[in-house]
């Protein structure tokens, strides 16, 4: 029994436990035990992984295990992790842990809610540990579908519309993705679904022709890109986030959207390197639009969740932007950005949920002077905002800095102009964050209903503090995590760069 | 004459024995009219059919050399193969679940004195499908097809006092006759060009690919397309599904469709191999229209049985996707898809049926708020619908993935893309039901009720199938090993 499989097994046992659990207390108990175990496991994995790397283990993927699943079709159960997946697993474990506490008092049907919640997290964990394309795709879809019910049943506002839109757009993306996976599988010889084998042309996999790569690259990139809020396909995200219950927004923006960036890197770029070099300019332009447009849209919103959702579009755009720049620094920055955005957006959504639970409004214009009434939540909200706009000492700064520095390493005009344009988003972020914080928290409270509100309860404080510690931890001591990531990013970027220069023959801007 | 060749027909003979036993039992075992209970009501047929299924699969399990089950009777008119045996076993299991579905409906006082006929008629259609599956000769095939169609009409018209039921039966029999006529004409064309009707002897003589051969192919597809309810031969489906008693509808939607899809594959590879290119072009458009049109119509339905009819047409399109390219992988995908589809679809019908019996409600809008009153049934229904839509970790995901994989490998990339886009549309309308049950408020929801033991057993079987058939790879591998022999 491989210990990575525990990441799938524990949620499975949690599902079983939830199914058998009677009463709210038992349900909460199962969730707390399960999510703590997952967190401990993820921390242990990180520590052990760093120790192994320090001990000189340079294998591409550690803790690999594989056994044949569908033999006639060459599909196997294969797991393995590198630095990127380790950091993603850690992120997911933190978010699931805090998400449990944030949804402590949700009603009705807490049990069913946690059932779907756990199924979702099982999909997420499974996705990050798998290195077989079939498994990855399967877990990807497992993570998508519970969203429909989580938003539809426990959400607020236009929940039916948002849930349906979100599910259909993401499933539409996965339809393209499936075709791309078939293409990669059969063009590489049809002998293995193992990502490492296909990338290294080992284990019966042959190189994929350039012309074919150029067909499958857009399919897989768009397929994952939909979840990563790639520009024309991002419209599910604001509606979905705004309607979802708090913990689901956290998990969705915090972890699920990372599946998109991770998948783009792991499948589209890693397996189709030549096409990635040739076609990345198209997607760079799209992600550039995501970055700036998302930030601009956030400026004109008045609903807290919409502000954060559009800011997520902008930040997730930066993830894809960093990956597509194809330098080690920018890609490391992109992975760091996934981590950082995951944590801070989860914090943001958690706080928004807590404030909404008290004031019953998310409209910025209707709130004033909340800092005096709930100082704890107010201070945390400011911290989350500062992390969001990239203040040094918090995680956002490290990530964005790496992305922009790395992007600027591409020495041609096209990439540099795009980089400069994207940096504008930082300024815009400062505008919407500071304006929101100023309006909401400071000044004198005029609404007398708000005067009698209480500050955070213990489980809320636990969740929020946990997230803030992580954000500040990455911000103050970024080197351990960025080394962990760049060690794994470097060989992949090297192999992509090997196949040719980044100069693309079909790019009219170069 | 060598009588041992009858042993090759063991499944048919044992099914015939089951039918005869039920015939006799029907005479002697009277039913208590008041409670509607009697030994004939479900236990006897289910037990007999289970024993029969076990007898069927015994040679598959007992022998490691599967060639033992390959044989023929009557000079090649009847051909038995391991894969045919697997399909028969699958159909048997489906029929057992259908019988479990029918229990509540047959318990009604007005049905009390015609329970026996229900089982016997159903089993006769099953026998017809057996002969269809194992046919090695066009006439044997045609007799099987007719035996599977005609008793079906009586079943659809089973609710004597329901006008809709009668209308459905009339539509069904007229379409069935018309498509039989088409098919017979196609067969006569084949006989005219080749002088024989044995599958293996016809194939070499069709090599020229003349117009007559193509005409025969088209007519044949017309006939079988009716059974599988592919567009444009689907027009009877919605009305027949709606009018027929729910237990019959569930039988109609899975069992008869599955048998026909398998036969279609067999005949295409054995007989029409020389014109397979042209057949692929035909099927390309048939599949595209079946999936797309059915999806578009399904979105607009409010009657759950009509909805399931259009869902079934679309699923049939996916099922026939395995025919493209006529590869062994495609055949495995068809049989596997059939098995998975059966579990999920019969599960949905079990719930529709029990809800209809208890509350008399059948509209999708009636299901608003179902989750509040009957959370367990709503949850199980959701699992089955997710499986139909192809959502992992349920079996439907695996069967769709493998089906698309087979078609992709055979080179039909555009077709796979169209089918994939359609899975999103189908997800939309399956989610509409989930939405009705979970999200929509309702002042007058279906009252809470307890389902009976038979329904629960059936549901347990279906849910086990939905959850396990995909994850446990044994099923796929087991079916796959027989695919090459054909």
Boltz contact constraints between the chains, C-beta under 6 A:
constraints:
  - contact:
      token1: [A, 69]
      token2: [B, 473]
      max_distance: 6.0
  - contact:
      token1: [A, 70]
      token2: [B, 473]
      max_distance: 6.0
  - contact:
      token1: [A, 70]
      token2: [B, 476]
      max_distance: 6.0
  - contact:
      token1: [A, 71]
      token2: [B, 477]
      max_distance: 6.0
  - contact:
      token1: [A, 72]
      token2: [B, 480]
      max_distance: 6.0
  - contact:
      token1: [A, 138]
      token2: [B, 392]
      max_distance: 6.0
  - contact:
      token1: [A, 141]
      token2: [B, 392]
      max_distance: 6.0
  - contact:
      token1: [A, 142]
      token2: [B, 392]
      max_distance: 6.0
  - contact:
      token1: [A, 142]
      token2: [B, 393]
      max_distance: 6.0
  - contact:
      token1: [A, 145]
      token2: [B, 391]
      max_distance: 6.0
  - contact:
      token1: [A, 152]
      token2: [B, 439]
      max_distance: 6.0
  - contact:
      token1: [A, 153]
      token2: [B, 438]
      max_distance: 6.0
  - contact:
      token1: [A, 160]
      token2: [B, 439]
      max_distance: 6.0
  - contact:
      token1: [A, 168]
      token2: [B, 424]
      max_distance: 6.0
  - contact:
      token1: [A, 168]
      token2: [B, 428]
      max_distance: 6.0
  - contact:
      token1: [A, 171]
      token2: [B, 424]
      max_distance: 6.0
  - contact:
      token1: [A, 171]
      token2: [B, 427]
      max_distance: 6.0
  - contact:
      token1: [A, 172]
      token2: [B, 424]
      max_distance: 6.0
  - contact:
      token1: [A, 175]
      token2: [B, 420]
      max_distance: 6.0
  - contact:
      token1: [A, 175]
      token2: [B, 421]
      max_distance: 6.0
  - contact:
      token1: [A, 175]
      token2: [B, 424]
      max_distance: 6.0
  - contact:
      token1: [A, 178]
      token2: [B, 420]
      max_distance: 6.0
  - contact:
      token1: [A, 179]
      token2: [B, 417]
      max_distance: 6.0
  - contact:
      token1: [A, 182]
      token2: [B, 408]
      max_distance: 6.0
